[in-house]
């Protein structure tokens, strides 16, 4: 089964590989709990940024 990431990077496998190496290098420098917390915080920030943008521009959140 093909993942969404694999599908998104299908035409640029070298970018997909580099992304995996970067993620691995970041994970290697911290314990699993810290990595999970940082990932969650980044996702929340992204969500709230899109939500704020949608409110300021006055468009539905799904389109942000």
Buried (B, 14 or more C-beta within 10 A) or exposed (E): EEEEEEEEBEEEEEEBEEEEEEEEEEBEEEEEEEBEEEEEEEEEEEEEEBEEEBEEEEEEEEEB
